[in-house]
Amino acid sequence: MRLGMYIAIGVIVAFVVLGVVVVGIYNGLVTKRNRYKNAYAQIDVQLKRRYDLIPNLVEAVKGYLKHESGTLEAVVRARDSAYGAAQRAAQHAGDPEALRSLASAETALQSGLSRILALSESYPELKGSQGMRDLTEELTTTENRVAFARQAYNDCVTHYNTAREAFPAVLLADSLGFGNAGLLEAIENAAERQAPRIGF
C-alpha cells in the first residue's frame, strides 16, 4: 500500500512540476513576444513621422522641380505604398511576410527620396532655404530614430526566437501558438544599403 501511495505522490509531483514548467515557458514567451511588439510600435511611430514629412518635402521642391513631376509623383506613390505596408506590419508585428513587404516598400521610398534630394542639390536657392534645411534635418533625425528602433526591434525578436527555440520551449512553442518572428531587414541588396543623402 505504501508503494502505491509513493507512486501516486510521485505522479502528482511530476504533473505539478510539468505544469510549472509549461506555465513558465508560456509566460516567458508571452513576455518576449510583447517586448518585440512594443519594439515594433516604436518603429511604427518613427515611420509615421517620416511619412508625414514627405508631403512637406514634395511641396517644398515642387516649384523647383516642375520638369520632374514624374519623380515627385513616384515618391508620393511610394510613400503611400510604404505607409500601407507599415500598417499591415503593425497589425502583424513579427510576421515575416509583412516585414518583407515593408522592407521592399521602404526600399522604393528611400530610392525616390534620394532622387529628389539629389535633384534639389542643383538649386542653390532651394538648398539654402530655411524650410528645406529644416525638412532635411527632420528627415535625418527621423532616419536615425528609425535605425535605432529597428535595431531594438531586431534585438527583441532575436531574444524571443532564441527563447522559443531553446530546450524545453522548442517542444511546446508551436503547440502553444508561438511561431517564429521575423527580423526587419532594411534593404535586400548591398548596393541599396547606402543611406539616402539628405544633408545639405
VEXTORBA-633519 format. One record per atom (N, C-alpha, C): z negated, x negated, y. Coordinates in steps of 0.1 Angstrom, whole numbers, padded with zeros to 4 digits, always signed. Atoms other than C-alpha are relative to their C-alpha. Layout:
BEGIN
ZXY...
! end
This chain:
BEGIN
+0000-0008-0012+0000+0000+0000+0000-0009+0013+0000+0008-0012-0008-0028+0024+0014-0006+0003-0013+0006-0002+0026-0044+0018+0010+0010+0007-0009-0011-0006+0044-0011+0027-0004+0001+0015+0004-0002-0014+0023-0009+0059+0005-0012+0008-0005+0012-0007+0032-0045+0069+0015+0001+0002-0015-0001-0002+0069-0038+0063+0003+0010+0011-0003-0011-0010+0067-0006+0084-0003-0006+0014+0004+0006-0013+0049-0025+0112+0011-0010+0004-0011+0010-0003+0075-0053+0109+0012+0006+0005-0012-0008-0004+0103-0028+0112-0001+0005+0014+0003-0005-0013+0087-0012+0142+0001-0011+0010-0001+0011-0009+0082-0045+0159+0014-0005+0002-0014+0005-0001+0118-0056+0151+0008+0010+0009-0007-0009-0008+0131-0024+0167-0005-0001+0015+0005+0001-0014+0108-0028+0198+0006-0013+0006-0006+0012-0005+0120-0064+0202+0015+0001+0003-0014-0002-0002+0156-0054+0197+0002+0009+0013-0001-0009-0012+0151-0026+0223-0002-0008+0013+0003+0008-0012+0136-0050+0248+0012-0009+0003-0012+0009-0002+0165-0075+0243+0012+0008+0006-0011-0008-0004+0191-0047+0247-0002+0004+0015+0003-0004-0013+0174-0034+0278+0001-0011+0010-0001+0012-0009+0171-0069+0293+0014-0004+0002-0014+0003-0002+0207-0076+0287+0007+0010+0009-0006-0010-0008+0218-0043+0301-0004-0001+0015+0005+0001-0014+0196-0046+0333+0005-0013+0006-0005+0012-0006+0207-0082+0338+0015+0001+0004-0014-0002-0003+0244-0073+0336+0002+0010+0011-0001-0010-0011+0239-0043+0359-0003-0008+0014+0004+0007-0012+0222-0066+0385+0012-0010+0004-0011+0009-0004+0250-0092+0383+0013+0007+0004-0011-0008-0004+0277-0065+0385-0001+0005+0014+0002-0004-0014+0261-0051+0416+0001-0011+0010-0002+0011-0009+0260-0085+0431+0014-0003+0003-0014+0003-0003+0297-0091+0427+0006+0012+0008-0005-0011-0008+0304-0056+0440-0004-0001+0015+0005+0002-0014+0283-0063+0471+0008-0011+0006-0008+0011-0005+0301-0096+0475+0014+0004+0004-0014-0004-0004+0335-0079+0474-0001+0009+0013+0001-0008-0012+0322-0054+0500+0000-0009+0013+0000+0009-0012+0317-0084+0524+0015-0005+0002-0014+0003-0002+0354-0094+0518+0007+0011+0006-0006-0012-0005+0364-0059+0525-0002+0002+0015+0004-0001-0014+0346-0059+0558+0009-0009+0008-0008+0010-0007+0364-0090+0569+0015+0003+0000-0014-0003+0000+0398-0079+0557+0003+0012+0009-0003-0011-0009+0395-0046+0576-0001-0005+0015+0001+0005-0013+0385-0066+0607+0014-0007+0003-0013+0007-0002+0417-0087+0603+0011+0010+0001-0010-0010+0000+0438-0056+0596+0000+0007+0014+0001-0006-0013+0425-0042+0629+0006-0009+0011-0005+0009-0010+0435-0073+0648+0016-0001+0000-0014+0002+0002+0471-0074+0635+0008+0009+0010-0008-0008-0010+0484-0044+0656-0001-0006+0014+0001+0006-0013+0470-0061+0687+0009-0012+0001-0009+0012+0000+0488-0093+0678+0015+0004+0002-0014-0004-0001+0521-0075+0673+0003+0005+0014-0002-0005-0013+0517-0057+0706+0001-0011+0010+0000+0011-0010+0509-0090+0724+0013-0008+0000-0012+0008+0001+0540-0107+0711+0013+0008+0001-0012-0008+0001+0564-0077+0711+0009-0002+0012-0009+0002-0012+0577-0082+0747+0007-0013-0001-0007+0013+0000+0585-0118+0740+0009-0002-0012-0008+0001+0013+0599-0114+0705+0009+0012-0002-0008-0012+0002+0622-0085+0711+0011-0001-0010-0011+0003+0010+0650-0101+0691-0005-0002-0014+0006+0002+0014+0626-0105+0662-0007+0013-0004+0006-0013+0004+0618-0068+0658-0001+0002-0015+0001-0001+0015+0625-0070+0621-0012-0008-0005+0011+0008+0005+0599-0097+0617-0013+0008+0004+0012-0007-0004+0573-0076+0637-0002+0012-0009+0001-0012+0009+0581-0045+0616-0004-0004-0014+0004+0005+0013+0578-0065+0584-0015-0003-0001+0015+0003-0001+0543-0077+0595-0008+0013-0001+0007-0013+0000+0533-0041+0602+0000+0006-0014-0001-0006+0013+0546-0030+0568-0009-0008-0010+0009+0009+0008+0528-0060+0551-0014+0003+0002+0014-0004-0003+0496-0051+0569-0004+0013-0007+0003-0013+0006+0498-0015+0557-0001-0002-0015+0001+0002+0015+0505-0027+0521-0013-0007-0004+0012+0008+0003+0477-0052+0522-0013+0009+0002+0012-0009-0002+0453-0025+0536-0001+0009-0012+0001-0009+0011+0462-0001+0508-0005-0008-0013+0004+0008+0011+0458-0029+0482-0015-0003+0001+0014+0003-0002+0424-0038+0497-0009+0013-0003+0007-0013+0003+0413-0001+0495-0001+0002-0015+0001-0001+0015+0422+0000+0458-0009-0010-0006+0008+0011+0006+0405-0033+0451-0015+0004+0003+0013-0004-0004+0374-0020+0470-0006+0011-0010+0004-0011+0010+0373+0011+0447-0002-0005-0014+0001+0006+0014+0376-0011+0416-0003-0015+0001+0003+0014-0002+0359-0043+0426-0002-0007-0014+0001+0007+0012+0363-0068+0398+0012+0003-0010-0012-0004+0008+0394-0051+0383+0011-0011+0002-0010+0011-0002+0418-0080+0376+0014+0005+0006-0013-0005-0004+0449-0059+0382+0000+0004+0015+0001-0004-0014+0437-0045+0416-0001-0013+0008+0001+0013-0007+0428-0081+0426+0013-0007+0001-0013+0006-0001+0462-0094+0417+0009+0007+0010-0007-0007-0009+0478-0067+0437-0004-0003+0015+0005+0003-0013+0456-0075+0467+0005-0015+0003-0004+0014-0003+0464-0113+0464+0015+0000+0003-0014+0000-0003+0501-0105+0463+0003+0006+0014-0002-0006-0013+0499-0082+0493-0005-0009+0012+0005+0009-0010+0478-0107+0512+0009-0012+0002-0009+0011-0001+0503-0135+0505+0012+0004+0009-0011-0005-0008+0531-0114+0520-0004+0002+0015+0005-0002-0013+0510-0106+0550-0002-0014+0007+0002+0014-0006+0500-0143+0556+0013-0006+0003-0014+0005-0003+0537-0152+0554+0005+0006+0013-0005-0006-0012+0546-0127+0581-0008-0004+0012+0008+0004-0011+0517-0137+0603+0003-0014+0004-0004+0014-0003+0526-0174+0600+0014+0000+0008-0013+0000-0006+0562-0165+0610-0002+0004+0015+0003-0005-0014+0550-0145+0641-0006-0011+0009+0007+0010-0008+0527-0173+0652+0009-0012+0002-0009+0012-0002+0553-0200+0647+0011+0004+0011-0009-0004-0011+0578-0180+0668-0006+0001+0013+0006-0001-0013+0553-0174+0695-0003-0014+0007+0001+0013-0006+0550-0212+0699+0011-0003+0010-0012+0002-0009+0584-0211+0716-0001+0006+0014+0002-0007-0013+0570-0191+0745-0013-0005+0007+0012+0006-0006+0546-0212+0766-0009+0010+0008+0008-0010-0007+0536-0182+0788-0008+0009-0010+0007-0008+0010+0527-0162+0757-0011-0009-0006+0009+0009+0006+0510-0192+0741-0012-0002+0009+0011+0003-0009+0489-0198+0772-0007+0012+0005+0007-0012-0005+0479-0162+0779-0014+0001-0007+0014-0002+0004+0442-0154+0776-0001+0009-0012+0000-0010+0011+0449-0124+0754+0004-0006-0013-0005+0006+0012+0469-0144+0729-0010-0010-0005+0010+0010+0005+0443-0172+0728-0012+0007-0006+0011-0008+0006+0416-0146+0722+0003+0005-0014-0005-0005+0013+0436-0130+0694+0000-0011-0011-0001+0011+0010+0443-0163+0677-0014-0005-0004+0014+0004+0003+0406-0172+0680-0007+0010-0010+0005-0011+0009+0396-0139+0664+0006-0001-0014-0006+0001+0013+0421-0143+0636-0005-0013-0007+0005+0012+0007+0410-0179+0629-0014+0002-0005+0014-0003+0004+0373-0168+0628+0000+0009-0012-0001-0010+0011+0382-0139+0606+0005-0007-0013-0005+0007+0012+0402-0161+0582-0011-0009-0006+0011+0008+0005+0372-0184+0579-0010+0008-0007+0009-0009+0007+0350-0155+0571+0005+0006-0013-0006-0005+0013+0374-0141+0545-0002-0011-0011+0001+0010+0010+0375-0175+0528-0015-0002-0005+0014+0002+0004+0337-0178+0528-0004+0012-0009+0003-0012+0008+0333-0142+0515+0007+0000-0014-0008+0002+0013+0360-0149+0488-0008-0009-0009+0008+0010+0008+0340-0179+0476-0013+0006-0005+0012-0007+0004+0308-0159+0475+0003+0010-0011-0004-0010+0010+0325-0131+0455+0004-0007-0013-0004+0007+0013+0341-0156+0430-0012-0006-0007+0012+0006+0006+0307-0173+0425-0008+0011-0007+0007-0011+0007+0291-0139+0417+0007+0005-0012-0008-0004+0011+0319-0129+0394-0001-0010-0012+0001+0011+0010+0317-0163+0376-0014+0001-0007+0014-0001+0005+0279-0158+0372-0001+0012-0010-0001-0013+0008+0285-0122+0358+0007-0003-0013-0008+0003+0012+0312-0133+0334-0007-0009-0009+0007+0009+0009+0292-0162+0321-0012+0007-0007+0011-0007+0006+0262-0139+0315+0005+0010-0011-0005-0010+0010+0283-0113+0296+0006-0007-0012-0006+0007+0011+0300-0140+0275-0010-0009-0008+0011+0008+0006+0267-0158+0266-0006+0008-0012+0007-0007+0011+0249-0150+0233-0014+0004+0005-0005-0011+0008+0235-0124+0227+0007+0011+0007-0006-0011-0008+0250-0104+0255+0015+0002-0004-0014-0001+0005+0285-0111+0241+0001+0010-0011+0000-0010+0010+0276-0089+0212-0001+0014+0005+0002-0014-0005+0268-0059+0234+0007+0003+0012-0005-0002-0013+0285-0063+0267+0012+0011+0000-0012-0010+0000+0318-0044+0259-0005+0014-0004+0004-0014+0004+0300-0016+0240-0009+0006+0010+0009-0006-0011+0276-0012+0270+0008+0003+0012-0009-0003-0011+0306-0009+0293+0001-0011+0011-0001+0011-0009+0305-0043+0309+0012-0009-0003-0012+0008+0003+0341-0056+0309+0000-0013+0009-0002+0012-0007+0353-0089+0322+0005+0003+0015-0004-0002-0014+0356-0091+0360+0010-0011+0005-0010+0010-0005+0385-0108+0378-0004-0007+0012+0002+0009-0012+0383-0136+0403+0011+0004+0010-0009-0003-0010+0400-0131+0436+0007-0013+0004-0009+0012-0002+0428-0157+0436+0007+0003+0013-0006-0002-0013+0440-0162+0471+0015+0000+0000-0015+0002-0001+0476-0174+0465+0005-0004-0014-0006+0003+0013+0499-0177+0435+0005-0014-0002-0006+0013+0002+0516-0210+0441-0004-0010+0011+0005+0010-0008+0508-0243+0457+0007-0001+0014-0008+0001-0013+0535-0241+0484-0006+0010+0010+0005-0010-0009+0518-0210+0498-0015-0002+0003+0014+0002-0002+0483-0225+0497-0004-0005+0014+0003+0005-0013+0485-0238+0532-0003+0012+0009+0005-0011-0009+0466-0216+0557+0010+0002+0011-0009-0002-0011+0487-0200+0584-0005-0007+0012+0004+0007-0012+0488-0220+0616-0002+0011+0011+0003-0010-0010+0471-0197+0641-0007-0006+0012+0006+0006-0012+0457-0222+0666+0010-0004+0010-0009+0003-0011+0472-0229+0700-0005-0012+0007
! end
